[in-house]
Amino acid sequence: RGYYNKIRPFEFLFDLANDSLERENLAGLPEYERILKEMREKLLAWMKETNDPLLKGPVPLPEGGRLTPPWGYSAGTAWTSSGLDDNSSCSKGR
């Protein structure tokens, strides 16, 4: 299976000093678990500090908006405010 046929991971963690092209996702490796946990805690603290609306649950997609679903890689595979885009690669089975 090709890169774009794989389901995207929920989280990404990259060592940009050694992997500037972001090719190796370190999020699932045990040796990076502590760093990932720290990053999650910092994100949650920032979300609370800024009163991020996502803390209250999903934010509705505005009318006419497009959203790349979690398994997608580009807006070519998109949810719109009315559902899956008929022109998306996902709905065509690609």
Secondary structure, DSSP 8 states (H G I E B T S, - for coil): --GGGS---S-----TTT-TT--S--TT-GGGHHHHHHHHHHHHHHHHHTT-GGGGS-----TT-EE--TT-SSTTS-EETTEE-TTSTTTTT-
